[in-house]
Amino acid sequence: MHKMLRAIFLVFIIFANLQCSSGIEFDPHKAMELLGELIAHPIEVMEQLEKYKTSDLIAALGIHSNANYSISQECHEELSFLGYGVIDAARYARHHSTAAVPASMTDQERKDYLIPMMDAAGKLGSGIVRGHILSTGAFSECKSIQMFSSSLNRTVQGDYYSSRILFDMKMRPNSFNSSCNLPQIGVDLCLPWSCRNEDLTGYFREALGPSKALSPVCSVRNVNQRVPVISLGTWIVLLILSLIVGLCILSGFSDIFQKFQLNDKTRKEEGFGWKLFSAFSFHRNLKEIFNTKNCHKEGQVTSLNCIRVISTFWVIFGHCSEITFMVITNPIDLYDFTKDTYTGTLISNAYFSVDTFFFISAFLLSFLWFKQLEKQWNALLSPGGWLMFYVHRIARLSPVYYVTILFFTFVFTRSMVDMPAFMTPAVVDDTCQNSYWVNLLYIQNIVGPKDICYFISWYLATDLQIYIMSPLILLSFGLGGAVVGLLISTAAFLASTAFNAYQMIFWHFPPSDYNYGPKDPLYDPSKRRYAAWNYHNPLIRCQIYIMGMVLGYFMRRIPKININPWVDRIMWCLSLGSMIFVIVIMEDYTSGHLWSPLQTALYSCFSRVVWGLALSWIVISTYYRKGLINKFMSLPVWTPLARLSFCAYLVHLMVAAYFFGRNHSELYFSTLPYFVLVIAIPVISCSFLVAIFWSTMFELPFAKVEALLLGGGSRSSAPDIPKTPIDFPENNFEKNVESIRF
């Protein structure tokens, strides 16, 4: 018993003085497995820890030579100074007296330097079984440590998170084949500032073990070692963005000046060049985003605004939960919530929000294309018309998307300094430096999908690829009528469904992209990954896209339908009930029950169909019958939010990364309301605030330029750009601006 208590005391002392961090990626299943071993064999672990006395560990920093390592002499001296200070303090405590012992520090140095340094260090506390294996400390306390050392004859100061030491979970030598698997125990150290940019892995391995190979230290990380250095590309991107922002500001003030100096007649006679310049006016663009006067025109499906905004909220909410998994102190509690509660399926099954985007994109494409076909049959079906069909789409979406990718790759990643939250095992090295060009070609879901740059960008690639194939459906309805169109659409729909079922049954894929559910033993992600072959695959995701296109065609052809109120109520109940059903039924899978290949095939193939049918009725009911629900879904407040939704989607990942990265304290999950109020709502709000700037500066200006150059002006032979039901007010030349999002 005495030995056990002594071992526990050693565990506390060791981790109170030496702090560590995590590995490369977080796997809750492996975490539970290794944490289970830790709990099942505590005595063996204690015996391993007992080999490393606190005094020996700290003394090693003091007496260890830096001759074989590339750390600076200054860093080594200050580590030794810190180590000998701890030795002196331990000797003093051991003797319980004021007996003279060699002193490496003065009393003032102990008070102003040693004690704050040790106090500011992170300490592993309770909750290890719940995933609390990473520890942070007092950031501000460590940063505030600064004093002149008479012993070193220079000023010394602390630098929190200068290093994070990673220990093998069971304190095995790092050279063992099974050692240093994830998760790894990690605690942050408050080290001297002089060690901020040093590679301390080899130094600590040999200092804290019989040899490098036998040390339990897996690695030592610097908080900023993953941050790319500022490059020429950074300055080029900043210069380009600064010029665009400057042009928007200059155009905006010119627009304000023109408003007060020129009359309406003079403004209508503006030349083409002035219109191009005015397209960048931040003043005009900002007004158009929030202008709701003409947002309820006859023939518009205004309820789509509400659907789009709610889906955007849901996407951001889901991604916040994924990032929270990476940085939270008690990830197993959040994991249990998502897998064992029906409300948790709102997180674990947020993937239907993306299906909603595909449905909206397809519906608007079909609805507006057939509307345009009635007016410009020959122009729309000509070779030039099909060329513009693709050029308009790419030119409309690419500028703001390219700005986002380049900004993230060359600017944002360079600014992620002093963000210790992202030294966790779940955060992998950034891949954008080498693969951003793949995103610019919209093929990131095909080329290197495992290392996708800016992972939310897969949607734009998949959506564009389905858009490229969409004329197959459009022409079948446009030239062959409803019967031929339905035959072609049904064939394409069944082919997609069959391919989906084949993957589920023969490749043993999971039913969704939820990472923490049970996996079929025959599923081999090293050969075929679910995300690349199914979730990002346009041949699979086109299923609900086809449904949206078919609905768009028939709603364009049928101007009015009289819906019985009772039928409408019953269909609403069935629609909402079916949506809830396909979400909450996943609780059986997420709670740990392995589904058979047949079950996964049925769910994967038909859950999106059910979701699409439910969305179809919502659109039909709000378009034809109106009523109270339609009034709510058509409120003016949804219009500006819907206009901002595309940019909010693009920037929300950076907003969330900054939000979590700037947090220097431990983050806990307690309840869903707490998560929503403290994390989700702030990130969603900030994402839409940033989207105002992003849309005003980088989206609308280029959309207007594209409309001037390709959709209006002297190019009368080209078909007009289709407009969505959430387009901007039709004043001056802005009337041709396409507003297709997602």
TAQUI-V810679 format. One record per pair of residues at least 12 apart in sequence whose ideal C-beta (glycine too) atoms are under 10 Angstrom apart, sorted by the first residue. I is the first residue (numbers start at 1). GAP is how many residues later the second one is. Records with the same first field share a line. If there is no record, write none. Layout:
# TAQUI-V810679
I->GAP  GAP
This chain:
# TAQUI-V810679
3->40  43  44  47
4->38  39  42
5->41
6->40  44
7->35  36  38  39  40  41  42  43
8->34  38  41
9->37  41  45
10->36  39  40  41  42  43  44
11->31  34  35  38  39  113
12->42  111  112  113
13->36  40  41  42  44  45  77
14->35  36  38  39  40  43  44  110  153  157  173  194
15->34  106  107  108  109  110  120  152  170  172
16->38  102  103  105  106  107  108  119  171
17->37  38  40  41  69  73  100  101  104  106  170  172
18->34  36  39  40  43  103  104  147  149  169  171  186  190  199
19->101  102  103  104  105  115  116  117  118  142  144  145  146  166  167  168  169  170  171  172
20->102  104  113  114  115  143  144  145  146  147  164  165  166  167  168  169  184  196  197  198  199  200  201
21->101  112  113  114  115  140  142  143  144  145  146  163  164  165  166  167  168  197  198  199  200  202  399  402  403  404
22->111  112  142  144  160  161  162  163  164  165  196  197  199  304  401  402  403  404  405
23->143  146  157  158  159  160  161  162  163  195  196  198  400  401  402  403
24->142  156  158  160  195  400  401  402  403  404  405
25->157  158  301  399  400  401  402  403
26->105  107  108  156  157  299  300  301  302  305  398  399  400  401  489
27->154  155  156  398  399  488  489
28->103  155  297  303  304  306  307  308  311  398  487  488
29->306  486  487  488  489  490
30->151  152  153  395
31->99  100  102  138  151  152  300  301  304  394
32->97  99  151  300  303  484
33->148  150
34->99  134  135  136  147  148  149  150
35->93  94  95  96  97  98  134  148  297
36->93
37->132  133
38->90  91  95  131  132  147
39->89  90
41->129
44->126  127
45->124  125  126  127
46->125
47->124
48->120  122  123  124  125  168
49->118  121  122  167
50->121
51->120  158  159  165
52->119  156  157  163  164
53->37
54->32  33  36
55->28  31  32  34  35  36  39
56->31  151  152
57->26  29  147  150  151
58->21  24  25  26  27  28  29  31  32  60  149
59->21  24  25  27  28  31  148
60->19  23  143  144  146  147  148  149
61->15  17  18  19  20  21  22  23  25  26  130  142  143  146  147
62->14  17  18  19  20  21  22  23  24  25  26  42  145
63->17  20  21  24  144
64->12  15  16  19  139  140  142  143  144
65->15  138  141  142
66->13  14  132  137  141
68->134  135  138  144
69->129  130  131  132  133  134  135  137  138
70->128  129  132  133
71->123  124  126  127  128  129  131  132
72->122  123  125  126
73->121
74->78  80  82  118  119  120  121  124
75->87  116  117  118  119  120  121  122  123  125  128
76->116  118  119  122  127
77->72  74  75  77  79  115  117
78->35  71  74  76  78  79  113  114  115  116  117
79->112  113  115  116  119  121  124  125  128
80->24  72
81->23  24  28  32  33  68  70  71  75  111
82->22  23  31  32  35  36  74  76  108  109  110  113
83->21  124
84->18  19  20  21  30  67
85->18  19  20  21  24  25  28  29  30  32  33  66
86->18  19  24  28  31  32
87->14  15  17
88->13  14  15  16  17  22  26
89->12  14  15  16  21  25  26  29
91->12
92->18
103->48
104->47
105->44  45  46
106->43  44  45
108->39  40  41  42
109->38  39  40  41  42  43  47
111->36
112->33  34  35  36  37  44
113->32  33  34  35  36  38  43  44  45  79
114->31
115->30
116->22  25  26  28  29  30  31  42  74
117->24  25  28  39  40  41  43  72  73  74  75
118->19  72
119->18  19  22  23  26  71
120->17  18  19  20  21  22  23  24  25  38  40  68  69  70
121->14  15  16  17  20  21  37  39  66  67  68  69  70
122->12  13  14  15  16  17  20  38  39  42  64  65  66  67  68  298  544
123->12  13  14  64  65
124->61  62  63
125->204  541
127->202  203  205  206  541
128->41  57  204
129->201  203
130->198  199  200  201  202  203  204  205  206  538  539
131->52  194  197  198  199  200  201  202  203  204
132->196  197  198  199  200  201  534  536
133->34  36  49  50  51  52  53  54  196  198  291  292
134->30  32  49  50  51  52  53  54  193  194  195  197  286  287  289  290  291  532
135->29  50  51  52  53  194  531
136->24  25  28  50  51  52  193  284  285  527  528  529  530  531
137->23  24  50  51  52  53  527  528  529
138->22  52  526  527
139->21  22  49  51  279  281  524  525  526
140->20  524
141->17  19  49
142->15  16  17  18  19  20  46  47  48  49  51
143->14  15  16  17  18  47  50  275  521
144->13  14  16
145->12  13  14  15  45  47  48
146->12  47
152->40
154->40
155->38
156->36  37  38
157->35  36  37
158->31  32  33  34  35
159->30  31  32  33  34  35  36  37  38  64  259
160->28  29  30  31  33  63  258  260  504
161->27  28  29  30  35  60  61  62  63  257  258  259  260  262  503
162->26  27  28  29  30  31  32  33  34  35  36  38  58  59  60  61  62
163->25  26  27  28  32  33  35  36  37  38  40  41  57  58  59  60  62  260
164->20  22  23  24  25  36  55  56  57  58  59  61  256  259  260
165->19  20  21  22  23  24  26  35  36  39  40  43  51  52  53  54  55  56
166->14  16  17  18  19  20  21  35  38  50  51  52  53  54  55  257  259
167->12  13  17  18  19  20  41  48  49  50  51  52
168->12  13  16  17  47  48  49  50
169->12  13  14  15  16  47  49
170->15  46
171->14  38  44  45  46
172->42  44  46
173->32  36  37  38  39  40  41  42  43  44
174->27  31  35  38  39  40  41  42  43  44  45
175->36  37  38  39  40
176->37  38  40
179->37  39
180->36  37  38  39
181->37
182->36  243  244
183->148  241  242  243
184->32  33  34  35  241
185->31  33
186->32  33  35  234  237  238  239
188->33  35  232  235  476
189->15  31
191->29  31
195->25  27
196->26  27  28
197->25  27  28
198->22  24
199->20  21  22  23  26
200->17  19  20  21  22
201->14  16  17  18  19  20  21
202->13  15  17  18
203->14  17
204->13  15  16
205->12  13  14  15
221->199  202
222->201
223->193  194  195  196  197  198  199  200
224->192  193  194  195  196  199
225->198
226->187  190  193  196  197  201  202  203  204
227->186  187  188  189  190  191  192  195  203
228->181  182  185  186  188  201  202  204  205
229->185
230->180  181  184  185
231->179  183  202
232->178
233->173  176  177  178  181  200  203
234->172  175  176  177  179  180  181
235->175  176
236->170  174
237->166  169  170  171  172  173  174
238->169  172  173  176
240->163  166  167
241->162  165  166  169  170  456  457
244->36  155  159  453  454  457  458
245->35  37  448  451  452  453
246->34  451
247->30  32  33  34  35  450  454
248->31  32  33  34  35  36  37  38  445  448  449  450  452  453
249->31  32  33  34  448
250->27  30  31  32
251->23  25  26  27  28  29  30  31  32  33  34  450
252->26  28  29  30  31  32  33  34  444
253->28  29  30
254->20  23  24  26  27  29
255->12  22  23  25  26  27  28  29  30  32
256->25  26  27  28
258->12  16  20  23
259->24  25
267->465
268->464
270->462  463
272->436  437  441  442  461
275->429  430  432  433  437  438  457  458  459
276->425  428  429  432  433  437  457
278->423  426  454  455  456
279->421  422  423  424  425  426  427  428  429  454  455  458
280->416  417  420  421  422  424  425
281->415  419  420  423
282->411  414  415  418  419
283->413
284->412  416  417  420  444  447  448  450
285->407  410  411  412  414  415  416  418  419  443  449
286->406  407  409  410  414
287->409  441  442  444
288->352  355  407  408  412  416  439  440  441  443  446  449
289->350  351  352  354  355  358  402  403  406  407  410  411  439
290->346  349  350  353  354  402
291->345  348  349  352  437  438  440
292->343  344  345  346  347  348  351  437
293->343  346  436  438
294->345  433  434  435  436  437
295->339  340  341  343  344  345  347  348  430  431  432  433  434
296->338  339  340  343  429
297->426  428  430  433
299->68  72  257  260  324  426
300->67  323  334  423  424  425  426  427
301->59  62  63  66  251  254  318  319  321  322  329  332  333  423  424  425
302->320  321  328  329  331  332  333  334  336  337  340  423  424
303->315  316  318  319  320  323  326  327  328  329  330  331  335  422
304->52  55  56  59  60  63  311  314  315  318  319  329  330  334  338  420  421  422  437
305->328  329  330  331  332  333  334  335  336  337  338  340  419  420  421
306->312  316  323  324  326  327  328  329  331  332  333  335  336
307->49  50  52  53  308  311  312  315  326  331  335
308->48  49  52  53  56  330  333  334  335  337  338  341  418  433  434
309->324  328  329  330  331  332  333  334  335  336  339  379
310->43  46  323  328  331  335
311->39  41  42  43  44  45  46  48  49  304  334  338  431
312->41  44  45  329  330  332  333  334  336  337  340  372  375  376  379  429  430
313->40  328  332  335  367  368  371  374  375
314->32  33  36  37  38  39  40  42  366  370
315->35  36  38  39  41  42  141  144  330  333  334  337  369  372
316->34  37  140  332  333  336  337  339  340  364  365  367  368  369  370  371  372
317->29  30  33  36  335  358  359  362  363  364  366  367
318->28  29  30  31  32  33  34  35  36  362
319->31  136  137  330  333  334  337  361  364  368
320->27  30  332  335  336  339  340  355  356  359  360  361  362  363  364  367
321->13  16  17  23  25  26  27  29  348  354  358  359
322->25  28  104  133  193  334
323->98  99  103  104  330  333  334  336  337  338  356  360
324->23  332  336  343  345  351  355  356
325->13  22  99  101  190  191  344
326->95  96  98  99  100  101  334
327->92  93  94  95  96  97  99  100  333  334  336  339  340
328->93  96  332  338  339  340  341  347  351
329->336  337  338  339  340
330->336  337  338  339  340
331->93  95  185  338
332->337
333->335  336  337
334->13  182  334  335  336  338  341
335->13  181  255  334
336->255  333
337->332  333  334  335  338
338->176  178  179  248  249  252  253  331
339->175  177  178  179  247  248  250  251  252  253
340->247  250  251  252
341->243  246  249  250  331
342->238  241  242  243  244  245
343->241  244  328  329
344->240  242  243  246  247  328
345->169  235  237  238  239  240  241  242  244  245
346->237  238  326  330
347->167  243  325  328  333
348->164  165  166  167  168  169  235  238  239  241  242
349->163  164  165  233  234  235  236  237  238  240  241  258
350->163  164  233
351->161  162  163  184  232  235  256  257  260
352->160  192  227  230  231  255  256  258  259  260  262  263
354->102  104  105  108  109  159  181  187  190  254  388
355->186  188  189  190  192  193  252  253  254  256  257  260
356->188  192  255  256  259  386
357->102  106  187  188  288  289  292  384  385
358->101  104  105  108  180  183  184  185  186  187  188  189  190  250  254  384
359->185  186  187  188  189  190  192  193  249  252  253  256  257  260  383
360->188  255  259  282  285  364  380  381  382
361->98  102  103  105  106  109  184  187  188  363  379  380  381
362->101  104  105  108  111  180  182  183  184  185  186  187  188  189  190  250
363->182  184  185  186  187  188  189  190  192  252  253  256  361  362
364->184  185  188  358  359  360  361  362  375  376  377  378
365->24  28  101  102  105  108  109  180  183  184  187  357  359  375
366->104  107  108  111  179  180  182  183  184  185  186  187  188  189  190
367->181  182  184  185  186  187  188  189  252  256  355  357  358
368->184  188  353  354  355  356  357  359  370  372
369->20  101  102  105  108  109  180  183  184  187  350  353
370->104  107  108  179  182  183  184  185  186  187  352
371->181  185  351  352
372->13  184  347  348  349  350  351
373->12  101  104  105  183  346
374->182  183
375->344  345
376->342  343  344
377->101  342
378->341
379->337  338  339  340  341
380->94  98  339  340  342
381->90  93  94  97  98  338
382->335  336  337
384->333  334  335
385->332  333  334
386->85  89  333
387->331
388->322  323  327  329  330  331  332  333
389->78  79  81  82  85  330  333
390->74  77  78  81
391->315  319  327
392->314  315  318  319  326  327  328  329  330  346  348
393->70  71  74  75  77  328  345  347
394->48  70  73  74  312
395->307  308  310  311  312  314  315  316  326  343
396->303  306  307  310  311  314  315  325  341  342  343  344  345
397->45  63  66  67  70  249  302  305  306  309  341  343  344  345
398->42  44  62  66  304  308
399->299  300  301  302  303  304  306  307
400->246  247  250  251  294  295  297  298  299  300  301  302  303
401->38  39  41  53  56  59  63  245  246  249  297  298
402->34  37  38  296  300
403->244  247  291  294  295  296  299
404->35  50  52  53  56  243  245  246  247  249  250  290  294  295
405->27  31  32  33  34  35  39  48  49  52  55  245
406->26  30  33  34
407->243  244  247  287  291
408->22  24  28  31  45  46  49  242  243  245  246  249
409->21  22  23  24  25  26  27  28  30  44  45
410->22  23  26
411->243
412->18  20  42  239  241  242  245  246
413->17  19  20  241  244
415->239  243  246
416->14  238  241  242  245  246
417->244
418->243  244  246
419->238  239  241  242  243  244  245
420->241  243  244
421->236  238  239  240  241  242  243  244  245  246
422->235  238  239
427->230  234
428->23
429->22
430->21  23  24
431->13  17  19  20  21  22  23  24
432->19  20  21  22  25
433->20
434->14  17  19
435->12  13  16  17  18  19
436->17  18  21
437->16
438->13  14  15  19  23
439->13  14  15  18  19  21  22
440->13
441->20
442->15  18  19  20  21  22  23  25  26
443->18  21  22
444->13  14  16  17  18  92
445->12  13  14  15  16  17  19  20  86  87  90  91  92  93  96
446->12  15  16  19  86  90  91  92
447->14
448->84
449->12  80  82  83  84  86  87  88
450->75  79  81  82
452->79  80  84
454->196  199  200
455->76  81  198
456->193  194  196  197
457->192  193  196
458->73  74  77  78
459->77  82  190  283
460->186  189  190  282
461->75  77
462->73  74  75  76  77  78  79  80  83
463->75  78  82  279
464->74
465->71  72  73  74  76  77
466->72  73  75  76  79  80  83
467->71  78  273
468->70
469->23  69  70  73  76  77
470->72  75  76  79
472->16  17  19  20  74  77
473->12  15  16  19  20  69  72  73  76  77  79  80
474->75  78  79
475->13
476->12  13  15  16  77
477->12  72  73  75  76  77  79  80
478->75
481->76
482->68  71  72  75
485->64  65  68  69
486->64  67  68
488->58
489->57  58  60  61  64
490->56  60
491->55
492->47  50  51  53  54  57
493->49  50  51  52  53  54  57  116
494->49
495->44  47  48
496->41  42  43  44  45  46  47  48  49  50  109  112
497->43  46  104  107  108  109  111  112
498->107
499->34  35  38  40  41  44  106
500->34  37  39  40  41  43  101  104  105  106  108
501->96  97  99  100  101  103  104  105
502->99
503->25  27  30  31  34  37  94  97  98  101  102
504->16  26  30  91  92  93  94  95  96  97  98  99  100  101
505->91  92  93  95  96
506->16  91  95
507->13  15  16  17  20  21  23  26  27  90
508->12  13  14  15  16  20  22  89  92
509->14  16  19  20  21  22  24  25  26  88  91  92  95
510->13  15  20  24  79  84  85  90  93  94
511->19  23  74  75  78  79  84  86  88  89  90  91  92  93  94  96
512->18  22  23  74  77  78  88  91  92  95
513->17  18  21  22  23
514->16  72  75  76
515->15  16
516->74  76
517->69  71  72  73  74  75  76  77  78
518->71  72  73  74  75  76  77
519->75
520->74  75  76  77  80
521->73
522->75
523->74  77
530->74
534->70
535->69
540->64  65  68
541->67
543->61  62  63  65  66  69
544->64  65  67  68  69  71  72
545->63  67
546->66
547->61  62  64  65  66  68  69
548->64  67  68  71
550->62  66
551->61  62  64  65  66  68  69
552->67
554->62  66
555->61  64  65  68  69
558->62  66
559->65
560->63  64
561->59  60  62  63  64
562->62  63
563->54  57  58  61  62  63  64
564->61
565->60  62
567->54  58
568->49  52  53  56  57  59  61
569->52
571->43  46  47  49  50
572->42  45  46  49  55  57
574->39  40  43
575->35  36  38  39  40  41  42  43  45  46
576->38  41  42
577->37
578->29  32  33  35  36  39
579->31  32  34  35  36  39
580->34
581->26  29  33
582->21  24  25  26  27  28  29  32
583->24  28
585->18  22
586->17  21
589->14
618->12  15
619->14
621->12
622->12
623->102
638->88
639->86  87  89
640->48  52  55  86
641->47  50  85
642->82  83  84  97  99
643->48  49  52  56  57  83  84  85  96  98
644->43  44  45  46  47  48  50  51  52  55  97
645->42  43  46  50  81  96  97
646->45  48  49  53  93  94  95  96
647->40  41  43  44  45  46  47  48  49  50  51  52  53  94
648->36  38  39  40  41  42  43  44  46  47  93
649->38  42  92  93
650->37  40  41  44  45  48  49
651->35  36  37  38  39  40  42  43  44
652->31  32  34  35  36  38  39
653->30  34
654->33  36
655->27  28  29  30  31  32  33  34  35  36
656->23  24  26  27  28  30  31
657->26
658->25  28  32
659->20  23  24  27  28
660->19  23
663->16
667->12
699->40  42
700->28  34  37  39
703->18  25  31  33  34  35  36  37
704->24  28  29  30  32  33
705->32
706->15  30  31  32
707->13  14  16  26  27  28  29  30  31
708->25  26  28  29
710->26  28
711->12  22  24  25  26  27
712->21  22  23  24  25
713->20  23
720->15  16  18
721->14  15  16  17  18  19
722->16  17  18
723->12  13  14  15  16  17
724->14  15  16  17
725->14
726->13  14  15
727->12  13
